Amino acid sequence: MDVFPDFGGVGAADDLRTVIGALLMFVLIIAVLMLIVSVIVWAISSSIGNPHTATKARLGAWVALGTAALAGAGVAWVNFLLAVGERL
């Protein structure tokens, strides 16, 4: 049995892939920039002795890191699932 999504059934499948790829790129860029900003704020607030801001910046760094990891691994995960679907 060959199970695979029919991307030809969607009228603008190529345009849809282009738009999703562009959105994924923006998500990755913003997540990496927020990671950099959060780490800088975390370092500065830790050095001046502001634990509340350091905690919020640390949380922001972890969230940005998780977002970047999920966005970066999203394509690989979908390709893996499509490959598993073909073997079922």
VEXKETI-883891 format. One record per residue (C-alpha): residue in three letters; chain; x, y, z. Coordinates in steps of 0.1 Angstrom, whole numbers, plus 5000, padded with zeros to 4 digits. Layout:
{"ALA"; "A"; {X; Y; Z}}
...
! end
This chain:
{"MET"; "A"; {5000; 5000; 5000}}
{"ASP"; "A"; {5014; 5034; 4990}}
{"VAL"; "A"; {5002; 5061; 5014}}
{"PHE"; "A"; {5013; 5096; 5005}}
{"PRO"; "A"; {4995; 5130; 5006}}
{"ASP"; "A"; {4983; 5142; 4973}}
{"PHE"; "A"; {4999; 5176; 4970}}
{"GLY"; "A"; {4986; 5178; 4934}}
{"GLY"; "A"; {4950; 5181; 4948}}
{"VAL"; "A"; {4958; 5215; 4962}}
{"GLY"; "A"; {4955; 5242; 4935}}
{"ALA"; "A"; {4985; 5262; 4946}}
{"ALA"; "A"; {5007; 5236; 4962}}
{"ASP"; "A"; {5039; 5252; 4950}}
{"ASP"; "A"; {5029; 5286; 4963}}
{"LEU"; "A"; {5018; 5270; 4996}}
{"ARG"; "A"; {5053; 5254; 5000}}
{"THR"; "A"; {5070; 5287; 4992}}
{"VAL"; "A"; {5049; 5306; 5018}}
{"ILE"; "A"; {5054; 5279; 5045}}
{"GLY"; "A"; {5092; 5279; 5038}}
{"ALA"; "A"; {5093; 5317; 5041}}
{"LEU"; "A"; {5073; 5316; 5074}}
{"LEU"; "A"; {5096; 5290; 5087}}
{"MET"; "A"; {5126; 5311; 5078}}
{"PHE"; "A"; {5111; 5341; 5097}}
{"VAL"; "A"; {5104; 5320; 5127}}
{"LEU"; "A"; {5139; 5307; 5128}}
{"ILE"; "A"; {5154; 5342; 5124}}
{"ILE"; "A"; {5132; 5357; 5151}}
{"ALA"; "A"; {5138; 5328; 5175}}
{"VAL"; "A"; {5176; 5332; 5171}}
{"LEU"; "A"; {5175; 5369; 5176}}
{"MET"; "A"; {5153; 5366; 5207}}
{"LEU"; "A"; {5177; 5340; 5220}}
{"ILE"; "A"; {5206; 5364; 5216}}
{"VAL"; "A"; {5187; 5393; 5232}}
{"SER"; "A"; {5175; 5371; 5261}}
{"VAL"; "A"; {5210; 5358; 5268}}
{"ILE"; "A"; {5224; 5393; 5267}}
{"VAL"; "A"; {5197; 5406; 5291}}
{"TRP"; "A"; {5203; 5376; 5313}}
{"ALA"; "A"; {5240; 5382; 5316}}
{"ILE"; "A"; {5236; 5420; 5323}}
{"SER"; "A"; {5209; 5415; 5348}}
{"SER"; "A"; {5228; 5388; 5366}}
{"SER"; "A"; {5259; 5409; 5368}}
{"ILE"; "A"; {5241; 5439; 5382}}
{"GLY"; "A"; {5222; 5418; 5408}}
{"ASN"; "A"; {5186; 5419; 5394}}
{"PRO"; "A"; {5173; 5383; 5400}}
{"HIS"; "A"; {5138; 5390; 5388}}
{"THR"; "A"; {5149; 5402; 5353}}
{"ALA"; "A"; {5175; 5375; 5352}}
{"THR"; "A"; {5149; 5348; 5358}}
{"LYS"; "A"; {5126; 5363; 5331}}
{"ALA"; "A"; {5155; 5365; 5306}}
{"ARG"; "A"; {5165; 5329; 5314}}
{"LEU"; "A"; {5130; 5317; 5307}}
{"GLY"; "A"; {5130; 5338; 5275}}
{"ALA"; "A"; {5162; 5321; 5264}}
{"TRP"; "A"; {5149; 5287; 5270}}
{"VAL"; "A"; {5116; 5294; 5251}}
{"ALA"; "A"; {5136; 5309; 5222}}
{"LEU"; "A"; {5159; 5279; 5221}}
{"GLY"; "A"; {5129; 5255; 5221}}
{"THR"; "A"; {5112; 5275; 5194}}
{"ALA"; "A"; {5143; 5275; 5172}}
{"ALA"; "A"; {5147; 5237; 5178}}
{"LEU"; "A"; {5111; 5229; 5170}}
{"ALA"; "A"; {5111; 5251; 5139}}
{"GLY"; "A"; {5144; 5237; 5127}}
{"ALA"; "A"; {5133; 5201; 5133}}
{"GLY"; "A"; {5098; 5206; 5119}}
{"VAL"; "A"; {5108; 5198; 5083}}
{"ALA"; "A"; {5129; 5168; 5093}}
{"TRP"; "A"; {5100; 5155; 5114}}
{"VAL"; "A"; {5074; 5159; 5086}}
{"ASN"; "A"; {5098; 5141; 5061}}
{"PHE"; "A"; {5103; 5113; 5086}}
{"LEU"; "A"; {5066; 5109; 5091}}
{"LEU"; "A"; {5060; 5109; 5054}}
{"ALA"; "A"; {5087; 5082; 5050}}
{"VAL"; "A"; {5071; 5061; 5077}}
{"GLY"; "A"; {5037; 5065; 5061}}
{"GLU"; "A"; {5050; 5052; 5028}}
{"ARG"; "A"; {5063; 5020; 5046}}
{"LEU"; "A"; {5030; 5012; 5063}}
! end
